[in-house]
Amino acid sequence: MLDEQKIIERFISYVKIDSQSNADSEVTPSTKIQWDIANKLVQDLKDIGLSRVSIDKNAYIYATLPSNIKKKCPIIGFISHFDTSPDFSGTNIKPQIIENYNGGDIVLNKKNNIVLSSEYFPEIKQYIGQKIITTDGNTLLGSDDKAGVCEIVSAMEYLINNPDIKHGEIKIGFTPDEEIGRGAHKFDVAKFGADWAYTMDGSQIGELEYENFNAASAIIKIKGRIVHPGYAKGKLVNSMYYASKFINMIPLDETPEKTQGYEGFYHLTSISGLVEETELQYIVRDHDLKKFKNRKAFLTNLVKSLNKKYDQKIFDIKIVDQYYNMKEKVEPHMHIVDIAEDAMKKLNIKPIIKPIRGGTDGSQLSYMGLPCPNIFAGGHNFHGKYEYLPVNSMLSAIEVICKVCEITTSYNKSI
């Protein structure tokens, strides 16, 4: 039996450590505060009895659980990231535990009237009667992906304490900066030494994913010209007006709030500007590679056409690919997905196999030679104050990790 209270306490100890990443930083990890949880994790991995625990100069953590069987079987790994999203405050997190959830609204913060609405977030009703961890309405929770981190540590501890569960050699990896798209950039696949791995970075219980978006960032800079407004006729060029023209030419039905499933989108994430210059930051997403390329071409051609229309180079664009759909790298080795699916079924968890409307470290790692599907970690409503984590989902994820390790001993082929 899993020690529920100990696991809850471990999770809460992790989320209370502020570890937000910062896309504007050029170092790794992108924030010094990530070292706080990284160093704690190193100590925790040593304390539970893992071997070869190490942390490199960029805060990537590696550890090994030795095999407890004589026969040879594939070496598998489990990976999570310990940074949290910069999209919302991650400072002074105060988790709340809701016992025996009744299916209604949860008041997160009475003083500020912040409510986790069961009408707006109806999926929470599937957890009626369960214990749920929420925020206090002022911060994100950090279950993305400290739930995954906690689950991996707890699963390894359980396997160590229960040697009757047979498993091969297991590799553990924890990464910084996943939330800003750099989690796998400096991951040492050769040092990790696994045949394949799983990221524990999904959402609701049962999720199993081996497809994700192709992703790019796009920065559009619009040049203006400032002169005194009293003498501006025919001279002043207001970059913010031209920026609005660009924004209005992006299809409004191809935005995150209007799309689902395999549908791609353009997402305006930031606007900053003065008369002299305005900058727009977009992310571009699509599962289909051809459509992804077409989306990037659309933005590039829009810039060209607007510069031509106004007969001057007002607009400039820079597009940078961030990651690609892991499907191409995982499909040739579908047994690694089958093993995870089988593990869930053996635990009476209904697998939900669907594309990720986002990305994980696994998408980049798959292109680095480490096929890496994604398994649920249990949280919901990531990156904001309405984030929550059902405790039973976290416990189930731990059980899935252990079961995957056990099932893999019957598979005698590496990749």
DAFEN-V325549 format. One record per residue. N is the residue number from 1. OMEGA is omega in whole degrees, 0 to 359 (none if undefined). BURIAL is I if it has 24 or more other ideal C-beta (glycine too) atoms within 12 Angstrom, else O. D_CENTER is the distance of its C-alpha to the mean C-alpha in Angstrom with 2 decimals. Layout:
BEGIN
n: <N;N>
omega: <OMEGA;OMEGA>
burial: <BURIAL;BURIAL>
d_center: <D_CENTER;D_CENTER>
END
This chain:
BEGIN
n: <1;2;3;4;5;6;7;8;9;10;11;12;13;14;15;16;17;18;19;20;21;22;23;24;25;26;27;28;29;30;31;32;33;34;35;36;37;38;39;40;41;42;43;44;45;46;47;48;49;50;51;52;53;54;55;56;57;58;59;60;61;62;63;64;65;66;67;68;69;70;71;72;73;74;75;76;77;78;79;80;81;82;83;84;85;86;87;88;89;90;91;92;93;94;95;96;97;98;99;100;101;102;103;104;105;106;107;108;109;110;111;112;113;114;115;116;117;118;119;120;121;122;123;124;125;126;127;128;129;130;131;132;133;134;135;136;137;138;139;140;141;142;143;144;145;146;147;148;149;150;151;152;153;154;155;156;157;158;159;160;161;162;163;164;165;166;167;168;169;170;171;172;173;174;175;176;177;178;179;180;181;182;183;184;185;186;187;188;189;190;191;192;193;194;195;196;197;198;199;200;201;202;203;204;205;206;207;208;209;210;211;212;213;214;215;216;217;218;219;220;221;222;223;224;225;226;227;228;229;230;231;232;233;234;235;236;237;238;239;240;241;242;243;244;245;246;247;248;249;250;251;252;253;254;255;256;257;258;259;260;261;262;263;264;265;266;267;268;269;270;271;272;273;274;275;276;277;278;279;280;281;282;283;284;285;286;287;288;289;290;291;292;293;294;295;296;297;298;299;300;301;302;303;304;305;306;307;308;309;310;311;312;313;314;315;316;317;318;319;320;321;322;323;324;325;326;327;328;329;330;331;332;333;334;335;336;337;338;339;340;341;342;343;344;345;346;347;348;349;350;351;352;353;354;355;356;357;358;359;360;361;362;363;364;365;366;367;368;369;370;371;372;373;374;375;376;377;378;379;380;381;382;383;384;385;386;387;388;389;390;391;392;393;394;395;396;397;398;399;400;401;402;403;404;405;406;407;408;409;410;411;412;413;414;415>
omega: <177;178;186;184;179;181;176;180;178;179;181;178;179;185;179;178;180;182;179;175;186;184;182;179;181;180;177;357;188;176;180;184;178;178;182;180;179;181;176;181;177;180;179;180;177;184;181;173;177;181;174;178;181;174;183;186;179;176;172;185;179;177;183;166;182;178;174;176;182;184;181;175;182;173;181;182;175;189;172;178;183;173;174;189;173;183;183;185;175;182;178;179;180;181;174;179;178;181;172;183;188;178;180;177;175;177;180;184;184;183;183;178;178;188;171;190;177;176;180;179;188;181;180;183;177;182;177;180;183;175;184;175;181;171;172;177;182;184;164;179;181;176;170;8;179;169;179;178;180;181;180;179;183;179;179;178;180;179;178;183;181;185;176;174;186;182;173;178;183;179;179;176;175;188;170;162;177;184;177;172;184;187;183;189;184;178;183;183;180;178;180;169;179;174;172;183;175;168;174;190;179;183;192;182;179;182;176;192;174;173;177;179;154;191;175;170;178;176;180;177;182;182;174;178;182;169;180;184;178;182;192;186;179;184;185;174;184;185;182;176;180;176;179;177;178;182;183;178;174;182;185;178;177;177;184;184;181;186;180;176;181;183;179;182;166;182;176;186;184;171;172;183;169;178;187;180;174;178;175;176;180;161;183;185;170;177;182;185;179;179;177;179;179;179;178;179;179;180;180;180;177;177;180;183;179;176;178;181;183;173;175;183;178;186;174;183;173;180;180;175;182;177;185;182;182;184;182;183;182;185;177;182;188;177;181;173;180;180;179;178;179;179;179;182;179;179;180;173;181;179;175;183;185;179;174;171;183;179;175;172;183;180;178;181;178;178;177;176;179;179;194;174;186;179;182;170;169;185;178;174;182;170;180;186;180;181;177;182;173;183;180;179;178;178;179;178;177;179;178;178;181;181;177;179;181;182;184;180;180;180;189;179;171;180;none>
burial: <O;I;O;O;O;O;I;I;O;I;I;I;I;I;I;I;I;I;I;I;I;I;I;O;O;O;O;I;I;I;I;O;I;I;I;I;I;I;O;I;I;I;O;I;I;O;O;I;O;I;O;O;I;I;I;O;O;I;I;I;I;I;I;I;I;O;I;O;O;O;O;O;I;I;I;I;I;I;I;I;I;I;I;I;I;I;I;I;I;I;O;O;I;I;I;I;I;I;O;O;I;O;O;O;O;I;O;I;O;O;O;O;O;O;O;I;O;I;O;O;I;O;I;I;O;O;I;O;O;I;I;I;I;I;I;I;I;I;I;I;I;I;I;I;I;I;I;I;I;I;I;I;I;I;I;I;I;I;I;I;O;O;O;O;I;O;I;I;I;I;I;I;I;I;I;I;I;I;I;I;I;I;I;I;I;I;I;I;I;O;O;I;I;I;I;I;I;I;I;I;I;I;I;I;I;I;I;I;I;I;I;I;I;I;I;I;I;I;I;I;I;I;I;I;O;O;O;O;O;O;O;O;O;O;O;O;I;I;I;I;O;I;I;O;I;I;I;O;I;I;O;O;O;I;O;O;O;O;O;O;O;O;O;I;I;I;I;I;I;O;O;O;I;O;O;O;I;I;I;I;I;I;I;I;I;I;I;O;O;O;I;I;O;O;I;I;O;I;I;O;O;I;I;O;O;I;O;O;O;O;O;O;O;I;I;I;I;O;I;O;I;I;I;I;I;I;I;O;I;I;O;O;I;O;I;I;I;I;I;I;I;O;I;I;O;O;I;O;I;O;I;O;I;I;I;I;I;I;I;I;I;I;I;I;I;I;I;I;O;I;I;I;I;I;I;I;I;I;I;I;I;I;I;I;I;I;I;I;I;I;I;I;I;I;I;I;I;I;I;I;I;I;I;I;I;I;I;I;I;O;I;O;O;O;O>
d_center: <29.01;25.82;26.53;24.63;25.75;24.86;21.30;20.96;22.52;20.22;17.07;18.86;19.96;16.47;15.23;18.53;17.82;16.55;14.00;12.59;12.14;14.44;14.38;18.17;18.67;19.72;19.69;17.36;15.98;15.97;17.26;19.92;18.64;15.85;18.89;19.84;17.21;17.28;21.02;20.88;18.70;21.22;24.00;22.50;22.09;25.68;26.93;25.89;27.65;25.30;26.92;26.27;23.77;23.10;21.16;21.72;22.46;18.91;17.61;16.27;17.41;19.13;21.24;23.31;24.74;28.03;29.29;31.81;33.50;36.08;35.19;32.78;29.49;26.20;24.06;20.53;17.47;14.46;11.49;8.85;7.86;10.12;9.50;8.76;8.59;12.03;12.36;14.38;16.44;15.22;18.81;21.15;18.92;21.38;20.06;22.53;23.38;24.79;27.22;28.21;26.38;29.10;27.29;28.02;26.48;25.13;26.45;23.85;26.22;29.85;31.02;28.78;28.77;24.99;24.59;21.84;23.71;24.07;25.46;22.64;19.99;22.23;19.73;20.23;23.75;22.81;22.50;26.06;27.78;24.72;23.57;20.62;18.97;18.47;18.47;21.88;21.06;20.85;17.31;13.81;13.63;10.72;10.03;6.29;6.79;10.53;11.43;10.27;12.17;15.05;15.28;15.65;18.19;19.99;20.24;21.70;24.07;25.18;25.94;27.88;29.84;30.55;31.90;33.38;29.98;30.32;27.57;27.41;25.88;22.22;19.98;17.25;14.80;12.73;11.26;11.21;9.82;6.40;5.89;9.13;8.75;10.89;9.33;11.67;14.43;16.68;15.78;19.22;19.16;22.92;22.89;20.24;22.77;21.19;22.26;18.89;15.80;13.11;9.52;9.43;5.98;7.58;9.43;13.22;15.60;16.55;13.60;13.90;12.47;13.78;13.65;11.21;12.22;14.31;13.28;15.54;16.32;19.87;21.99;25.33;28.05;31.16;34.35;36.96;40.26;41.32;44.99;46.82;46.28;50.01;50.78;47.72;49.30;48.63;46.81;43.61;40.43;37.68;34.31;32.60;34.82;33.94;30.20;30.73;32.54;29.60;27.16;29.66;29.83;26.21;26.37;25.46;24.73;21.97;19.54;16.39;18.70;21.08;19.09;17.55;17.24;17.90;18.97;17.67;17.97;18.75;17.06;19.03;16.83;19.69;23.48;25.72;29.36;33.04;36.03;35.99;32.39;29.30;25.82;23.37;19.74;18.15;15.16;16.39;14.78;16.58;16.39;20.01;20.74;24.10;22.90;20.20;23.10;25.22;22.85;22.91;26.66;27.12;25.84;27.94;30.97;30.62;30.92;33.94;35.61;35.32;36.74;39.52;40.19;40.69;42.43;40.54;37.23;35.51;32.02;29.99;26.60;24.19;21.47;19.06;17.05;13.46;12.60;14.31;14.32;14.26;16.91;19.66;19.01;18.33;21.16;23.92;22.83;22.19;23.63;20.35;18.94;22.33;22.25;19.10;20.66;23.92;22.50;21.25;24.62;26.54;24.92;25.73;22.15;22.03;19.48;17.60;17.04;15.52;13.57;9.90;10.27;7.43;6.25;5.03;7.46;9.66;10.55;12.04;13.45;15.15;16.98;17.90;19.78;17.52;16.75;13.56;12.74;10.03;11.52;11.08;10.54;12.45;11.16;11.88;11.95;8.85;9.67;13.35;16.50;16.53;13.63;15.14;15.01;17.94;19.34;20.62;17.23;16.21;19.60;19.28;16.14;18.28;21.08;19.16;18.31;22.01;23.23;21.34;22.96;26.26;26.25;25.46;28.79;30.57;29.03;31.09;29.51;26.92;25.32>
END
